[in-house]
Every structure is written in C-alpha cells, then in structure tokens.
Amino acid sequence: MKELTLKEQADRLNYKAKPAPHRVNIRVPFADKEQAKALGAKWDGTLKTWYIPMDMDMGKFRKWL
C-alpha cells in the first residue's frame, strides 16, 4: 500500500470529519469485493472503504460488519 502525502492525509481527515449518518462502513477484503458489490455495497474512493446505505438489509453484509 502506498504512503499518503501530507495533502492526501489532510484531505482524508477533512472528509472524515463530515458526518455520514446515511451509511455504514464495512470491511470487505479484496477477494470479496465482487460479492459485496453484487449485494449492493458501494465503494468510497476518497476514504478507500466499502459502505452500505442505511436503508439496506444489513443481514446480507453481516460477515463484513
């Protein structure tokens, strides 16, 4: 994994500071990404994390919660 520049780190901190109550971040290993995507998980390219909208059935994503 590449090391982030100071600007990238600052951008991430600023981005993370904004509340996102409309979603739940999940931990999806690379090997499972297609399965998670097929179930409706979304990729956040800025935070480099998978998430699911709060209105989705979380039971389908239990193994990644």
mmCIF file of the N, C-alpha and C atoms, coordinates in Angstrom:
data_MODEL
# 
_entry.id   MODEL 
# 
loop_
_atom_site.group_PDB 
_atom_site.id 
_atom_site.type_symbol 
_atom_site.label_atom_id 
_atom_site.label_alt_id 
_atom_site.label_comp_id 
_atom_site.label_asym_id 
_atom_site.label_entity_id 
_atom_site.label_seq_id 
_atom_site.pdbx_PDB_ins_code 
_atom_site.Cartn_x 
_atom_site.Cartn_y 
_atom_site.Cartn_z 
_atom_site.occupancy 
_atom_site.B_iso_or_equiv 
_atom_site.pdbx_formal_charge 
_atom_site.auth_seq_id 
_atom_site.auth_comp_id 
_atom_site.auth_asym_id 
_atom_site.auth_atom_id 
_atom_site.pdbx_PDB_model_num 
ATOM 1   N N  . MET A 1 1  ? 0.842   -1.164  0.000  1.00 0.00 ? 1  MET A N  1 
ATOM 2   C CA . MET A 1 1  ? 0.000   0.000   0.000  1.00 0.00 ? 1  MET A CA 1 
ATOM 3   C C  . MET A 1 1  ? 0.895   1.237   0.000  1.00 0.00 ? 1  MET A C  1 
ATOM 4   N N  . LYS A 1 2  ? 0.546   2.239   -0.821 1.00 0.00 ? 2  LYS A N  1 
ATOM 5   C CA . LYS A 1 2  ? 1.383   3.435   -0.910 1.00 0.00 ? 2  LYS A CA 1 
ATOM 6   C C  . LYS A 1 2  ? 1.172   4.348   0.290  1.00 0.00 ? 2  LYS A C  1 
ATOM 7   N N  . GLU A 1 3  ? 2.217   5.082   0.619  1.00 0.00 ? 3  GLU A N  1 
ATOM 8   C CA . GLU A 1 3  ? 2.151   6.031   1.716  1.00 0.00 ? 3  GLU A CA 1 
ATOM 9   C C  . GLU A 1 3  ? 1.497   7.315   1.213  1.00 0.00 ? 3  GLU A C  1 
ATOM 10  N N  . LEU A 1 4  ? 0.617   7.900   2.011  1.00 0.00 ? 4  LEU A N  1 
ATOM 11  C CA . LEU A 1 4  ? -0.098  9.102   1.609  1.00 0.00 ? 4  LEU A CA 1 
ATOM 12  C C  . LEU A 1 4  ? 0.754   10.349  1.820  1.00 0.00 ? 4  LEU A C  1 
ATOM 13  N N  . THR A 1 5  ? 0.581   11.314  0.911  1.00 0.00 ? 5  THR A N  1 
ATOM 14  C CA . THR A 1 5  ? 1.238   12.604  1.093  1.00 0.00 ? 5  THR A CA 1 
ATOM 15  C C  . THR A 1 5  ? 0.527   13.356  2.216  1.00 0.00 ? 5  THR A C  1 
ATOM 16  N N  . LEU A 1 6  ? 1.145   14.417  2.703  1.00 0.00 ? 6  LEU A N  1 
ATOM 17  C CA . LEU A 1 6  ? 0.509   15.210  3.754  1.00 0.00 ? 6  LEU A CA 1 
ATOM 18  C C  . LEU A 1 6  ? -0.812  15.797  3.277  1.00 0.00 ? 6  LEU A C  1 
ATOM 19  N N  . LYS A 1 7  ? -0.865  16.225  2.022  1.00 0.00 ? 7  LYS A N  1 
ATOM 20  C CA . LYS A 1 7  ? -2.108  16.785  1.493  1.00 0.00 ? 7  LYS A CA 1 
ATOM 21  C C  . LYS A 1 7  ? -3.199  15.721  1.454  1.00 0.00 ? 7  LYS A C  1 
ATOM 22  N N  . GLU A 1 8  ? -2.860  14.513  1.007  1.00 0.00 ? 8  GLU A N  1 
ATOM 23  C CA . GLU A 1 8  ? -3.844  13.427  0.962  1.00 0.00 ? 8  GLU A CA 1 
ATOM 24  C C  . GLU A 1 8  ? -4.343  13.089  2.366  1.00 0.00 ? 8  GLU A C  1 
ATOM 25  N N  . GLN A 1 9  ? -3.431  13.095  3.337  1.00 0.00 ? 9  GLN A N  1 
ATOM 26  C CA . GLN A 1 9  ? -3.828  12.823  4.720  1.00 0.00 ? 9  GLN A CA 1 
ATOM 27  C C  . GLN A 1 9  ? -4.775  13.905  5.230  1.00 0.00 ? 9  GLN A C  1 
ATOM 28  N N  . ALA A 1 10 ? -4.458  15.156  4.947  1.00 0.00 ? 10 ALA A N  1 
ATOM 29  C CA . ALA A 1 10 ? -5.307  16.269  5.378  1.00 0.00 ? 10 ALA A CA 1 
ATOM 30  C C  . ALA A 1 10 ? -6.673  16.191  4.705  1.00 0.00 ? 10 ALA A C  1 
ATOM 31  N N  . ASP A 1 11 ? -6.689  15.875  3.407  1.00 0.00 ? 11 ASP A N  1 
ATOM 32  C CA . ASP A 1 11 ? -7.955  15.745  2.688  1.00 0.00 ? 11 ASP A CA 1 
ATOM 33  C C  . ASP A 1 11 ? -8.823  14.662  3.312  1.00 0.00 ? 11 ASP A C  1 
ATOM 34  N N  . ARG A 1 12 ? -8.218  13.540  3.656  1.00 0.00 ? 12 ARG A N  1 
ATOM 35  C CA . ARG A 1 12 ? -8.974  12.446  4.282  1.00 0.00 ? 12 ARG A CA 1 
ATOM 36  C C  . ARG A 1 12 ? -9.514  12.851  5.648  1.00 0.00 ? 12 ARG A C  1 
ATOM 37  N N  . LEU A 1 13 ? -8.698  13.528  6.436  1.00 0.00 ? 13 LEU A N  1 
ATOM 38  C CA . LEU A 1 13 ? -9.162  13.962  7.749  1.00 0.00 ? 13 LEU A CA 1 
ATOM 39  C C  . LEU A 1 13 ? -10.330 14.924  7.617  1.00 0.00 ? 13 LEU A C  1 
ATOM 40  N N  . ASN A 1 14 ? -10.242 15.861  6.693  1.00 0.00 ? 14 ASN A N  1 
ATOM 41  C CA . ASN A 1 14 ? -11.333 16.805  6.475  1.00 0.00 ? 14 ASN A CA 1 
ATOM 42  C C  . ASN A 1 14 ? -12.574 16.082  5.989  1.00 0.00 ? 14 ASN A C  1 
ATOM 43  N N  . TYR A 1 15 ? -12.396 15.105  5.119  1.00 0.00 ? 15 TYR A N  1 
ATOM 44  C CA . TYR A 1 15 ? -13.528 14.362  4.588  1.00 0.00 ? 15 TYR A CA 1 
ATOM 45  C C  . TYR A 1 15 ? -14.181 13.531  5.688  1.00 0.00 ? 15 TYR A C  1 
ATOM 46  N N  . LYS A 1 16 ? -13.371 12.899  6.524  1.00 0.00 ? 16 LYS A N  1 
ATOM 47  C CA . LYS A 1 16 ? -13.892 12.052  7.598  1.00 0.00 ? 16 LYS A CA 1 
ATOM 48  C C  . LYS A 1 16 ? -14.623 12.872  8.654  1.00 0.00 ? 16 LYS A C  1 
ATOM 49  N N  . ALA A 1 17 ? -14.279 14.135  8.776  1.00 0.00 ? 17 ALA A N  1 
ATOM 50  C CA . ALA A 1 17 ? -14.898 14.973  9.792  1.00 0.00 ? 17 ALA A CA 1 
ATOM 51  C C  . ALA A 1 17 ? -16.363 15.251  9.481  1.00 0.00 ? 17 ALA A C  1 
ATOM 52  N N  . LYS A 1 18 ? -16.759 15.084  8.237  1.00 0.00 ? 18 LYS A N  1 
ATOM 53  C CA . LYS A 1 18 ? -18.142 15.323  7.857  1.00 0.00 ? 18 LYS A CA 1 
ATOM 54  C C  . LYS A 1 18 ? -18.982 14.101  8.242  1.00 0.00 ? 18 LYS A C  1 
ATOM 55  N N  . PRO A 1 19 ? -20.097 14.306  8.915  1.00 0.00 ? 19 PRO A N  1 
ATOM 56  C CA . PRO A 1 19 ? -20.914 13.171  9.325  1.00 0.00 ? 19 PRO A CA 1 
ATOM 57  C C  . PRO A 1 19 ? -21.547 12.471  8.126  1.00 0.00 ? 19 PRO A C  1 
ATOM 58  N N  . ALA A 1 20 ? -21.667 11.177  8.232  1.00 0.00 ? 20 ALA A N  1 
ATOM 59  C CA . ALA A 1 20 ? -22.301 10.388  7.178  1.00 0.00 ? 20 ALA A CA 1 
ATOM 60  C C  . ALA A 1 20 ? -23.275 9.403   7.814  1.00 0.00 ? 20 ALA A C  1 
ATOM 61  N N  . PRO A 1 21 ? -24.361 9.908   8.407  1.00 0.00 ? 21 PRO A N  1 
ATOM 62  C CA . PRO A 1 21 ? -25.295 9.026   9.104  1.00 0.00 ? 21 PRO A CA 1 
ATOM 63  C C  . PRO A 1 21 ? -26.119 8.151   8.167  1.00 0.00 ? 21 PRO A C  1 
ATOM 64  N N  . HIS A 1 22 ? -26.004 8.388   6.899  1.00 0.00 ? 22 HIS A N  1 
ATOM 65  C CA . HIS A 1 22 ? -26.802 7.668   5.918  1.00 0.00 ? 22 HIS A CA 1 
ATOM 66  C C  . HIS A 1 22 ? -26.134 6.385   5.443  1.00 0.00 ? 22 HIS A C  1 
ATOM 67  N N  . ARG A 1 23 ? -25.032 5.994   6.077  1.00 0.00 ? 23 ARG A N  1 
ATOM 68  C CA . ARG A 1 23 ? -24.319 4.808   5.616  1.00 0.00 ? 23 ARG A CA 1 
ATOM 69  C C  . ARG A 1 23 ? -23.573 4.118   6.746  1.00 0.00 ? 23 ARG A C  1 
ATOM 70  N N  . VAL A 1 24 ? -23.193 2.866   6.482  1.00 0.00 ? 24 VAL A N  1 
ATOM 71  C CA . VAL A 1 24 ? -22.401 2.075   7.427  1.00 0.00 ? 24 VAL A CA 1 
ATOM 72  C C  . VAL A 1 24 ? -21.186 1.563   6.673  1.00 0.00 ? 24 VAL A C  1 
ATOM 73  N N  . ASN A 1 25 ? -19.997 1.887   7.160  1.00 0.00 ? 25 ASN A N  1 
ATOM 74  C CA . ASN A 1 25 ? -18.774 1.379   6.533  1.00 0.00 ? 25 ASN A CA 1 
ATOM 75  C C  . ASN A 1 25 ? -18.606 -0.092  6.882  1.00 0.00 ? 25 ASN A C  1 
ATOM 76  N N  . ILE A 1 26 ? -18.134 -0.858  5.915  1.00 0.00 ? 26 ILE A N  1 
ATOM 77  C CA . ILE A 1 26 ? -17.906 -2.289  6.126  1.00 0.00 ? 26 ILE A CA 1 
ATOM 78  C C  . ILE A 1 26 ? -16.490 -2.638  5.690  1.00 0.00 ? 26 ILE A C  1 
ATOM 79  N N  . ARG A 1 27 ? -15.955 -3.712  6.259  1.00 0.00 ? 27 ARG A N  1 
ATOM 80  C CA . ARG A 1 27 ? -14.599 -4.171  5.929  1.00 0.00 ? 27 ARG A CA 1 
ATOM 81  C C  . ARG A 1 27 ? -14.699 -5.333  4.955  1.00 0.00 ? 27 ARG A C  1 
ATOM 82  N N  . VAL A 1 28 ? -14.405 -5.062  3.703  1.00 0.00 ? 28 VAL A N  1 
ATOM 83  C CA . VAL A 1 28 ? -14.504 -6.081  2.654  1.00 0.00 ? 28 VAL A CA 1 
ATOM 84  C C  . VAL A 1 28 ? -13.109 -6.391  2.123  1.00 0.00 ? 28 VAL A C  1 
ATOM 85  N N  . PRO A 1 29 ? -12.634 -7.623  2.313  1.00 0.00 ? 29 PRO A N  1 
ATOM 86  C CA . PRO A 1 29 ? -11.347 -7.998  1.723  1.00 0.00 ? 29 PRO A CA 1 
ATOM 87  C C  . PRO A 1 29 ? -11.435 -7.936  0.199  1.00 0.00 ? 29 PRO A C  1 
ATOM 88  N N  . PHE A 1 30 ? -10.313 -7.689  -0.440 1.00 0.00 ? 30 PHE A N  1 
ATOM 89  C CA . PHE A 1 30 ? -10.287 -7.575  -1.899 1.00 0.00 ? 30 PHE A CA 1 
ATOM 90  C C  . PHE A 1 30 ? -10.919 -8.796  -2.565 1.00 0.00 ? 30 PHE A C  1 
ATOM 91  N N  . ALA A 1 31 ? -10.685 -9.970  -2.012 1.00 0.00 ? 31 ALA A N  1 
ATOM 92  C CA . ALA A 1 31 ? -11.215 -11.205 -2.597 1.00 0.00 ? 31 ALA A CA 1 
ATOM 93  C C  . ALA A 1 31 ? -12.744 -11.244 -2.586 1.00 0.00 ? 31 ALA A C  1 
ATOM 94  N N  . ASP A 1 32 ? -13.380 -10.472 -1.698 1.00 0.00 ? 32 ASP A N  1 
ATOM 95  C CA . ASP A 1 32 ? -14.845 -10.469 -1.579 1.00 0.00 ? 32 ASP A CA 1 
ATOM 96  C C  . ASP A 1 32 ? -15.514 -9.286  -2.265 1.00 0.00 ? 32 ASP A C  1 
ATOM 97  N N  . LYS A 1 33 ? -14.740 -8.418  -2.901 1.00 0.00 ? 33 LYS A N  1 
ATOM 98  C CA . LYS A 1 33 ? -15.311 -7.159  -3.400 1.00 0.00 ? 33 LYS A CA 1 
ATOM 99  C C  . LYS A 1 33 ? -16.431 -7.353  -4.409 1.00 0.00 ? 33 LYS A C  1 
ATOM 100 N N  . GLU A 1 34 ? -16.318 -8.318  -5.290 1.00 0.00 ? 34 GLU A N  1 
ATOM 101 C CA . GLU A 1 34 ? -17.372 -8.533  -6.288 1.00 0.00 ? 34 GLU A CA 1 
ATOM 102 C C  . GLU A 1 34 ? -18.657 -9.032  -5.633 1.00 0.00 ? 34 GLU A C  1 
ATOM 103 N N  . GLN A 1 35 ? -18.522 -9.868  -4.624 1.00 0.00 ? 35 GLN A N  1 
ATOM 104 C CA . GLN A 1 35 ? -19.690 -10.366 -3.901 1.00 0.00 ? 35 GLN A CA 1 
ATOM 105 C C  . GLN A 1 35 ? -20.391 -9.216  -3.177 1.00 0.00 ? 35 GLN A C  1 
ATOM 106 N N  . ALA A 1 36 ? -19.623 -8.385  -2.492 1.00 0.00 ? 36 ALA A N  1 
ATOM 107 C CA . ALA A 1 36 ? -20.194 -7.243  -1.775 1.00 0.00 ? 36 ALA A CA 1 
ATOM 108 C C  . ALA A 1 36 ? -20.868 -6.282  -2.748 1.00 0.00 ? 36 ALA A C  1 
ATOM 109 N N  . LYS A 1 37 ? -20.230 -6.042  -3.866 1.00 0.00 ? 37 LYS A N  1 
ATOM 110 C CA . LYS A 1 37 ? -20.776 -5.146  -4.890 1.00 0.00 ? 37 LYS A CA 1 
ATOM 111 C C  . LYS A 1 37 ? -22.096 -5.693  -5.432 1.00 0.00 ? 37 LYS A C  1 
ATOM 112 N N  . ALA A 1 38 ? -22.148 -6.998  -5.673 1.00 0.00 ? 38 ALA A N  1 
ATOM 113 C CA . ALA A 1 38 ? -23.368 -7.625  -6.191 1.00 0.00 ? 38 ALA A CA 1 
ATOM 114 C C  . ALA A 1 38 ? -24.523 -7.521  -5.194 1.00 0.00 ? 38 ALA A C  1 
ATOM 115 N N  . LEU A 1 39 ? -24.194 -7.486  -3.911 1.00 0.00 ? 39 LEU A N  1 
ATOM 116 C CA . LEU A 1 39 ? -25.225 -7.363  -2.876 1.00 0.00 ? 39 LEU A CA 1 
ATOM 117 C C  . LEU A 1 39 ? -25.684 -5.921  -2.680 1.00 0.00 ? 39 LEU A C  1 
ATOM 118 N N  . GLY A 1 40 ? -24.954 -4.965  -3.279 1.00 0.00 ? 40 GLY A N  1 
ATOM 119 C CA . GLY A 1 40 ? -25.354 -3.565  -3.179 1.00 0.00 ? 40 GLY A CA 1 
ATOM 120 C C  . GLY A 1 40 ? -24.405 -2.661  -2.431 1.00 0.00 ? 40 GLY A C  1 
ATOM 121 N N  . ALA A 1 41 ? -23.273 -3.187  -1.987 1.00 0.00 ? 41 ALA A N  1 
ATOM 122 C CA . ALA A 1 41 ? -22.286 -2.341  -1.303 1.00 0.00 ? 41 ALA A CA 1 
ATOM 123 C C  . ALA A 1 41 ? -21.710 -1.335  -2.295 1.00 0.00 ? 41 ALA A C  1 
ATOM 124 N N  . LYS A 1 42 ? -21.304 -0.201  -1.780 1.00 0.00 ? 42 LYS A N  1 
ATOM 125 C CA . LYS A 1 42 ? -20.729 0.875   -2.596 1.00 0.00 ? 42 LYS A CA 1 
ATOM 126 C C  . LYS A 1 42 ? -19.289 1.125   -2.157 1.00 0.00 ? 42 LYS A C  1 
ATOM 127 N N  . TRP A 1 43 ? -18.464 1.579   -3.106 1.00 0.00 ? 43 TRP A N  1 
ATOM 128 C CA . TRP A 1 43 ? -17.064 1.896   -2.830 1.00 0.00 ? 43 TRP A CA 1 
ATOM 129 C C  . TRP A 1 43 ? -16.900 3.400   -2.708 1.00 0.00 ? 43 TRP A C  1 
ATOM 130 N N  . ASP A 1 44 ? -16.278 3.859   -1.636 1.00 0.00 ? 44 ASP A N  1 
ATOM 131 C CA . ASP A 1 44 ? -15.953 5.268   -1.447 1.00 0.00 ? 44 ASP A CA 1 
ATOM 132 C C  . ASP A 1 44 ? -14.481 5.433   -1.803 1.00 0.00 ? 44 ASP A C  1 
ATOM 133 N N  . GLY A 1 45 ? -14.219 5.991   -2.973 1.00 0.00 ? 45 GLY A N  1 
ATOM 134 C CA . GLY A 1 45 ? -12.854 6.135   -3.458 1.00 0.00 ? 45 GLY A CA 1 
ATOM 135 C C  . GLY A 1 45 ? -12.008 7.109   -2.658 1.00 0.00 ? 45 GLY A C  1 
ATOM 136 N N  . THR A 1 46 ? -12.634 8.070   -2.004 1.00 0.00 ? 46 THR A N  1 
ATOM 137 C CA . THR A 1 46 ? -11.890 9.035   -1.204 1.00 0.00 ? 46 THR A CA 1 
ATOM 138 C C  . THR A 1 46 ? -11.387 8.398   0.092  1.00 0.00 ? 46 THR A C  1 
ATOM 139 N N  . LEU A 1 47 ? -12.275 7.695   0.777  1.00 0.00 ? 47 LEU A N  1 
ATOM 140 C CA . LEU A 1 47 ? -11.893 7.038   2.030  1.00 0.00 ? 47 LEU A CA 1 
ATOM 141 C C  . LEU A 1 47 ? -11.331 5.645   1.814  1.00 0.00 ? 47 LEU A C  1 
ATOM 142 N N  . LYS A 1 48 ? -11.422 5.153   0.582  1.00 0.00 ? 48 LYS A N  1 
ATOM 143 C CA . LYS A 1 48 ? -10.921 3.813   0.254  1.00 0.00 ? 48 LYS A CA 1 
ATOM 144 C C  . LYS A 1 48 ? -11.575 2.756   1.150  1.00 0.00 ? 48 LYS A C  1 
ATOM 145 N N  . THR A 1 49 ? -12.905 2.806   1.220  1.00 0.00 ? 49 THR A N  1 
ATOM 146 C CA . THR A 1 49 ? -13.646 1.850   2.036  1.00 0.00 ? 49 THR A CA 1 
ATOM 147 C C  . THR A 1 49 ? -14.979 1.515   1.383  1.00 0.00 ? 49 THR A C  1 
ATOM 148 N N  . TRP A 1 50 ? -15.472 0.345   1.690  1.00 0.00 ? 50 TRP A N  1 
ATOM 149 C CA . TRP A 1 50 ? -16.796 -0.071  1.236  1.00 0.00 ? 50 TRP A CA 1 
ATOM 150 C C  . TRP A 1 50 ? -17.818 0.376   2.267  1.00 0.00 ? 50 TRP A C  1 
ATOM 151 N N  . TYR A 1 51 ? -19.040 0.648   1.804  1.00 0.00 ? 51 TYR A N  1 
ATOM 152 C CA . TYR A 1 51 ? -20.115 1.020   2.719  1.00 0.00 ? 51 TYR A CA 1 
ATOM 153 C C  . TYR A 1 51 ? -21.444 0.533   2.172  1.00 0.00 ? 51 TYR A C  1 
ATOM 154 N N  . ILE A 1 52 ? -22.447 0.511   3.055  1.00 0.00 ? 52 ILE A N  1 
ATOM 155 C CA . ILE A 1 52 ? -23.808 0.189   2.634  1.00 0.00 ? 52 ILE A CA 1 
ATOM 156 C C  . ILE A 1 52 ? -24.721 1.308   3.113  1.00 0.00 ? 52 ILE A C  1 
ATOM 157 N N  . PRO A 1 53 ? -25.687 1.678   2.278  1.00 0.00 ? 53 PRO A N  1 
ATOM 158 C CA . PRO A 1 53 ? -26.661 2.683   2.703  1.00 0.00 ? 53 PRO A CA 1 
ATOM 159 C C  . PRO A 1 53 ? -27.475 2.148   3.887  1.00 0.00 ? 53 PRO A C  1 
ATOM 160 N N  . MET A 1 54 ? -27.881 3.030   4.785  1.00 0.00 ? 54 MET A N  1 
ATOM 161 C CA . MET A 1 54 ? -28.620 2.632   5.986  1.00 0.00 ? 54 MET A CA 1 
ATOM 162 C C  . MET A 1 54 ? -29.939 1.938   5.666  1.00 0.00 ? 54 MET A C  1 
ATOM 163 N N  . ASP A 1 55 ? -30.509 2.217   4.499  1.00 0.00 ? 55 ASP A N  1 
ATOM 164 C CA . ASP A 1 55 ? -31.812 1.629   4.185  1.00 0.00 ? 55 ASP A CA 1 
ATOM 165 C C  . ASP A 1 55 ? -31.714 0.207   3.619  1.00 0.00 ? 55 ASP A C  1 
ATOM 166 N N  . MET A 1 56 ? -30.518 -0.350  3.532  1.00 0.00 ? 56 MET A N  1 
ATOM 167 C CA . MET A 1 56 ? -30.346 -1.718  3.027  1.00 0.00 ? 56 MET A CA 1 
ATOM 168 C C  . MET A 1 56 ? -30.417 -2.721  4.173  1.00 0.00 ? 56 MET A C  1 
ATOM 169 N N  . ASP A 1 57 ? -30.736 -3.962  3.834  1.00 0.00 ? 57 ASP A N  1 
ATOM 170 C CA . ASP A 1 57 ? -30.767 -5.055  4.802  1.00 0.00 ? 57 ASP A CA 1 
ATOM 171 C C  . ASP A 1 57 ? -29.337 -5.382  5.222  1.00 0.00 ? 57 ASP A C  1 
ATOM 172 N N  . MET A 1 58 ? -28.987 -5.070  6.444  1.00 0.00 ? 58 MET A N  1 
ATOM 173 C CA . MET A 1 58 ? -27.616 -5.272  6.917  1.00 0.00 ? 58 MET A CA 1 
ATOM 174 C C  . MET A 1 58 ? -27.282 -6.747  7.108  1.00 0.00 ? 58 MET A C  1 
ATOM 175 N N  . GLY A 1 59 ? -28.275 -7.581  7.210  1.00 0.00 ? 59 GLY A N  1 
ATOM 176 C CA . GLY A 1 59 ? -28.041 -9.006  7.397  1.00 0.00 ? 59 GLY A CA 1 
ATOM 177 C C  . GLY A 1 59 ? -27.223 -9.614  6.275  1.00 0.00 ? 59 GLY A C  1 
ATOM 178 N N  . LYS A 1 60 ? -27.397 -9.104  5.060  1.00 0.00 ? 60 LYS A N  1 
ATOM 179 C CA . LYS A 1 60 ? -26.645 -9.619  3.909  1.00 0.00 ? 60 LYS A CA 1 
ATOM 180 C C  . LYS A 1 60 ? -25.154 -9.325  4.020  1.00 0.00 ? 60 LYS A C  1 
ATOM 181 N N  . PHE A 1 61 ? -24.803 -8.344  4.838  1.00 0.00 ? 61 PHE A N  1 
ATOM 182 C CA . PHE A 1 61 ? -23.419 -7.885  4.941  1.00 0.00 ? 61 PHE A CA 1 
ATOM 183 C C  . PHE A 1 61 ? -22.780 -8.245  6.285  1.00 0.00 ? 61 PHE A C  1 
ATOM 184 N N  . ARG A 1 62 ? -23.429 -9.117  7.036  1.00 0.00 ? 62 ARG A N  1 
ATOM 185 C CA . ARG A 1 62 ? -23.000 -9.446  8.404  1.00 0.00 ? 62 ARG A CA 1 
ATOM 186 C C  . ARG A 1 62 ? -21.520 -9.820  8.492  1.00 0.00 ? 62 ARG A C  1 
ATOM 187 N N  . LYS A 1 63 ? -21.024 -10.597 7.542  1.00 0.00 ? 63 LYS A N  1 
ATOM 188 C CA . LYS A 1 63 ? -19.630 -11.053 7.649  1.00 0.00 ? 63 LYS A CA 1 
ATOM 189 C C  . LYS A 1 63 ? -18.610 -9.926  7.488  1.00 0.00 ? 63 LYS A C  1 
ATOM 190 N N  . TRP A 1 64 ? -19.041 -8.773  7.003  1.00 0.00 ? 64 TRP A N  1 
ATOM 191 C CA . TRP A 1 64 ? -18.125 -7.642  6.808  1.00 0.00 ? 64 TRP A CA 1 
ATOM 192 C C  . TRP A 1 64 ? -18.341 -6.515  7.822  1.00 0.00 ? 64 TRP A C  1 
ATOM 193 N N  . LEU A 1 65 ? -19.319 -6.665  8.701  1.00 0.00 ? 65 LEU A N  1 
ATOM 194 C CA . LEU A 1 65 ? -19.598 -5.612  9.688  1.00 0.00 ? 65 LEU A CA 1 
ATOM 195 C C  . LEU A 1 65 ? -18.575 -5.622  10.806 1.00 0.00 ? 65 LEU A C  1 
# 
